[in-house]
Amino acid sequence: MAETRAIRIPSRDINAPDWKNALFIAPFLTVFTGLLVAPLFWGIWLSFHKADTFSTGRFIGFGNYVRLFKDKVFLQSVWNTLYFVLLTAPTLAALGLFLAVALNRRTRGAAVMRTLFFSSSVLSVTIVTLIWRIVFIPRYGMLATIYGWFDAPAPAFLSDPNLAMFGIAIATIWWCIGLPMMLFLSALQQIPADIYEAAALDNASRWRTLTAITLPSIKRTFALVLIIQIVLQFQLFGQSWLMTKGGPGNVTKPMVLYIYDTAFRRMDVGLGAAASEILFIIILIAAMAQYVLTRRKGDAR
């Protein structure tokens, strides 16, 4: 009888890393490195040089950062940006949650309203600012017309230094409200209906249901919306540039507009790179602080 040899198949550890799988993420890593990581380090390197659009220039260390903190226009732009974020990010989160709760119904009317509120999000910043410039036009705009019905002067949202940032914030909230609303709607629809049925059997009021069931169930989504809006609103540029050009008196000039003016109009690329790194640090600190605080509150519960 012929002896049969057992064929031994080499065992393989299923937990062992397979570097071939890296090929699937290689395209993303290439784009991520080329468009995000490399420009980040290039910007840091430029911020330590006296650079312009034609040459890197000489190394000056922290000279650009010292110049920034002595520049009153830059300090004003930092405050303008922080003020704008305080006006818009909490409002977008709260208003988005309110709309999501109000429109979380399986009716045709609710579907139409959701579409209307989300439709503004697909518009470009140019169209949004054009619409709101028409609304805020003195004497002949829609707002002036409405105030004229009551023989009252309309607020000068684009020319009054005390109201200009409010005008930009109103336009931004109208433009960006769709994303927070849809994120909250998605979270609300993940809550099991059995919980609400049990609350109804216990005769729980709407306020009690909201505070005891709805809000605790979507707290992570609320933190996500806040972080997204903080990061997005810190990058204010188009609304300010197209509606007020940063005026009047630089009261609506955000950091991104300052970076644009410095790097591409004054040709001081090193100073603009330093300002962009400070903006990056501020966004990172704000987002991480919001995440840590929200996580601690969630763990405490």
C-alpha positions as CSV (number, residue, x, y, z in Angstrom):
1,M,0.0,0.0,0.0
2,A,1.2,3.3,-0.9
3,E,1.9,5.5,2.0
4,T,-0.2,8.6,2.1
5,R,1.5,11.7,3.3
6,A,-0.6,14.2,5.2
7,I,-0.4,17.5,3.6
8,R,0.3,20.1,6.2
9,I,-1.1,23.5,5.6
10,P,0.9,26.2,7.4
11,S,-1.2,27.8,10.1
12,R,-1.6,31.5,9.9
13,D,-2.3,33.9,12.7
14,I,-5.5,35.8,11.9
15,N,-4.3,38.6,14.1
16,A,-1.0,39.0,12.2
17,P,-0.8,42.3,10.3
18,D,-1.1,42.0,6.5
19,W,0.6,44.9,4.9
20,K,-1.2,44.2,1.6
21,N,-4.3,45.8,3.2
22,A,-2.4,49.1,3.3
23,L,-3.0,49.3,-0.5
24,F,-6.7,49.9,0.1
25,I,-6.0,53.1,2.1
26,A,-2.9,54.2,0.2
27,P,-4.9,56.5,-2.1
28,F,-6.5,58.3,0.9
29,L,-3.2,58.5,2.7
30,T,-1.5,60.0,-0.3
31,V,-4.2,62.7,-0.8
32,F,-4.3,63.3,3.0
33,T,-0.6,63.7,3.2
34,G,-0.3,65.8,0.1
35,L,-3.1,68.2,0.8
36,L,-3.2,68.4,4.6
37,V,-0.1,67.1,6.4
38,A,2.5,68.5,4.1
39,P,1.0,72.0,3.8
40,L,0.6,72.0,7.6
41,F,4.4,71.5,8.2
42,W,5.2,73.7,5.2
43,G,3.2,76.5,6.8
44,I,4.9,76.0,10.2
45,W,8.3,76.2,8.4
46,L,7.2,79.4,6.5
47,S,6.0,81.1,9.7
48,F,9.6,81.2,11.0
49,H,10.9,82.9,7.8
50,K,10.7,86.4,6.3
51,A,9.0,85.0,3.2
52,D,7.0,86.4,0.3
53,T,5.4,85.0,-2.8
54,F,8.7,84.9,-4.7
55,S,11.2,83.6,-2.2
56,T,11.4,81.9,1.2
57,G,13.7,84.6,2.6
58,R,15.8,84.3,5.8
59,F,15.1,82.6,9.0
60,I,13.8,85.0,11.7
61,G,12.6,82.6,14.4
62,F,9.6,83.8,16.3
63,G,9.8,87.3,14.7
64,N,6.6,86.9,12.8
65,Y,4.7,85.9,15.9
66,V,6.1,88.9,17.8
67,R,4.9,91.1,15.0
68,L,1.5,89.6,15.1
69,F,0.9,90.2,18.7
70,K,2.0,93.8,18.3
71,D,-0.5,94.3,15.4
72,K,-3.8,95.8,16.6
73,V,-5.6,94.7,13.4
74,F,-4.6,91.1,14.1
75,L,-5.7,91.2,17.7
76,Q,-9.0,92.7,16.6
77,S,-9.5,89.9,14.0
78,V,-8.9,87.3,16.8
79,W,-11.6,88.9,18.9
80,N,-13.9,89.3,15.9
81,T,-13.5,85.6,15.1
82,L,-14.2,84.5,18.7
83,Y,-17.2,86.8,18.9
84,F,-18.6,85.4,15.7
85,V,-18.2,81.8,16.9
86,L,-20.0,82.6,20.2
87,L,-22.8,84.1,18.2
88,T,-23.2,81.3,15.7
89,A,-22.1,77.9,17.1
90,P,-24.4,77.7,20.2
91,T,-27.3,79.2,18.2
92,L,-26.9,76.7,15.4
93,A,-26.8,73.8,17.8
94,A,-29.8,75.0,19.8
95,L,-31.9,76.0,16.8
96,G,-31.0,72.9,14.9
97,L,-32.1,70.8,17.9
98,F,-35.4,72.7,18.2
99,L,-36.2,72.3,14.5
100,A,-35.3,68.6,14.6
101,V,-37.6,67.9,17.6
102,A,-40.4,70.0,15.9
103,L,-40.0,68.3,12.5
104,N,-39.4,64.7,13.7
105,R,-42.8,63.5,12.4
106,R,-43.8,61.2,9.6
107,T,-46.1,63.8,7.9
108,R,-45.9,65.4,4.5
109,G,-45.8,68.9,6.0
110,A,-42.9,68.0,8.2
111,A,-41.0,66.6,5.2
112,V,-41.7,69.8,3.2
113,M,-40.4,71.9,6.1
114,R,-37.3,69.8,6.5
115,T,-36.6,70.3,2.8
116,L,-37.1,74.0,3.0
117,F,-34.8,74.4,6.0
118,F,-32.1,72.2,4.5
119,S,-32.3,73.8,1.0
120,S,-30.3,76.9,2.1
121,S,-27.3,74.7,2.9
122,V,-26.8,73.8,-0.8
123,L,-26.3,77.4,-1.8
124,S,-22.9,78.9,-2.4
125,V,-21.6,81.7,-0.1
126,T,-21.9,84.1,-3.0
127,I,-25.6,83.5,-3.4
128,V,-26.2,83.6,0.3
129,T,-24.5,86.9,0.8
130,L,-26.3,88.4,-2.2
131,I,-29.6,87.4,-0.8
132,W,-28.9,89.0,2.6
133,R,-27.3,92.1,1.1
134,I,-30.7,92.6,-0.7
135,V,-32.5,92.1,2.7
136,F,-30.2,94.6,4.5
137,I,-30.2,97.3,1.8
138,P,-31.0,100.6,3.5
139,R,-34.3,102.3,2.6
140,Y,-35.1,99.8,-0.2
141,G,-34.3,96.4,1.2
142,M,-36.8,93.9,2.5
143,L,-36.0,94.7,6.1
144,A,-36.4,98.4,5.5
145,T,-39.7,97.8,3.8
146,I,-41.0,95.8,6.8
147,Y,-39.9,98.4,9.2
148,G,-41.4,101.1,7.0
149,W,-44.9,99.6,7.5
150,F,-44.5,100.6,11.1
151,D,-42.9,104.0,10.3
152,A,-39.7,102.8,12.0
153,P,-36.1,103.0,10.8
154,A,-34.5,99.6,9.9
155,P,-31.3,98.6,11.7
156,A,-28.2,99.3,9.6
157,F,-26.8,95.8,9.9
158,L,-24.0,96.3,7.3
159,S,-22.9,99.8,8.2
160,D,-23.4,100.1,12.0
161,P,-20.2,98.8,13.8
162,N,-22.3,97.5,16.7
163,L,-24.6,95.5,14.3
164,A,-22.4,94.4,11.4
165,M,-21.3,91.2,13.0
166,F,-24.9,90.4,14.0
167,G,-25.9,90.8,10.3
168,I,-23.2,88.3,9.2
169,A,-24.2,85.9,12.0
170,I,-27.8,86.0,10.9
171,A,-26.9,85.2,7.3
172,T,-24.6,82.4,8.4
173,I,-27.2,80.8,10.7
174,W,-29.7,80.9,7.9
175,W,-27.2,79.3,5.6
176,C,-25.8,76.6,7.9
177,I,-28.9,75.5,9.9
178,G,-29.6,72.5,7.6
179,L,-26.6,70.3,8.7
180,P,-27.2,70.5,12.5
181,M,-30.9,69.9,11.9
182,M,-30.3,66.8,9.8
183,L,-27.7,65.4,12.3
184,F,-30.2,65.8,15.1
185,L,-33.0,64.3,13.1
186,S,-30.8,61.2,12.4
187,A,-30.0,60.9,16.1
188,L,-33.7,61.3,17.1
189,Q,-34.8,58.6,14.7
190,Q,-32.3,56.1,16.3
191,I,-34.1,56.4,19.7
192,P,-36.4,53.3,20.2
193,A,-40.1,54.1,20.0
194,D,-40.7,51.7,23.0
195,I,-39.1,54.2,25.4
196,Y,-41.5,57.0,24.3
197,E,-44.4,54.6,24.6
198,A,-43.4,53.6,28.1
199,A,-43.1,57.3,29.0
200,A,-46.6,58.0,27.6
201,L,-48.0,55.1,29.7
202,D,-46.5,56.8,32.8
203,N,-48.2,60.1,31.8
204,A,-44.8,61.8,31.4
205,S,-45.1,65.4,30.2
206,R,-43.4,66.6,27.0
207,W,-40.8,68.5,28.9
208,R,-40.1,65.5,31.1
209,T,-39.8,63.3,28.0
210,L,-37.4,65.8,26.4
211,T,-35.1,66.2,29.4
212,A,-35.2,62.6,30.6
213,I,-35.2,60.7,27.3
214,T,-34.5,62.7,24.3
215,L,-31.6,65.0,25.4
216,P,-29.6,62.2,27.2
217,S,-30.0,60.0,24.2
218,I,-28.5,62.5,21.8
219,K,-25.8,64.1,24.0
220,R,-23.0,62.7,21.8
221,T,-24.6,64.1,18.7
222,F,-25.0,67.5,20.4
223,A,-21.3,67.5,21.2
224,L,-20.5,66.5,17.6
225,V,-22.6,69.3,16.2
226,L,-20.9,71.8,18.5
227,I,-17.5,70.7,17.6
228,I,-18.3,70.8,13.8
229,Q,-19.8,74.2,14.1
230,I,-16.9,75.6,16.1
231,V,-14.4,74.3,13.5
232,L,-16.5,75.6,10.6
233,Q,-17.3,79.1,12.0
234,F,-13.7,79.8,13.0
235,Q,-13.1,79.7,9.2
236,L,-15.3,82.7,8.5
237,F,-14.2,84.4,5.3
238,G,-16.7,84.6,2.4
239,Q,-19.6,86.2,4.3
240,S,-17.4,88.9,5.8
241,W,-15.5,89.6,2.5
242,L,-18.6,89.8,0.3
243,M,-21.0,91.6,2.8
244,T,-18.8,94.1,4.5
245,K,-15.2,93.8,3.2
246,G,-14.2,93.4,6.9
247,G,-15.6,96.8,7.8
248,P,-16.7,99.1,9.1
249,G,-13.5,99.9,10.9
250,N,-12.3,96.2,10.8
251,V,-15.1,95.1,13.2
252,T,-16.1,92.2,10.9
253,K,-12.6,91.3,9.8
254,P,-12.0,87.7,10.9
255,M,-8.6,85.9,11.1
256,V,-8.9,84.2,7.7
257,L,-9.5,87.5,6.0
258,Y,-6.5,88.9,7.8
259,I,-4.5,86.0,6.6
260,Y,-5.7,86.6,3.0
261,D,-4.9,90.3,3.2
262,T,-1.5,89.7,4.7
263,A,-0.3,86.8,2.6
264,F,-1.8,87.5,-0.8
265,R,-2.4,91.3,-0.9
266,R,0.5,92.6,1.1
267,M,2.7,89.7,-0.1
268,D,4.0,88.9,3.5
269,V,3.6,85.2,3.3
270,G,5.7,84.5,6.5
271,L,3.4,86.7,8.6
272,G,0.3,85.2,7.0
273,A,1.6,81.7,7.7
274,A,2.2,82.6,11.4
275,A,-1.4,83.9,11.6
276,S,-2.7,80.7,10.1
277,E,-0.8,78.6,12.6
278,I,-2.3,80.6,15.5
279,L,-5.7,80.1,14.0
280,F,-5.1,76.3,13.8
281,I,-4.0,76.2,17.4
282,I,-7.1,78.2,18.5
283,I,-9.4,75.8,16.6
284,L,-7.7,72.8,18.0
285,I,-7.9,74.1,21.6
286,A,-11.5,75.0,21.3
287,A,-12.6,71.7,19.7
288,M,-10.6,69.6,22.2
289,A,-11.9,71.6,25.2
290,Q,-15.5,71.2,24.0
291,Y,-14.9,67.5,23.5
292,V,-13.3,67.0,26.9
293,L,-16.0,69.0,28.8
294,T,-18.8,67.1,27.0
295,R,-17.2,63.8,27.7
296,R,-16.8,64.5,31.4
297,K,-20.4,65.5,31.7
298,G,-21.4,62.3,29.9
299,D,-19.2,60.2,32.2
300,A,-20.6,62.0,35.3
301,R,-24.1,60.8,34.4
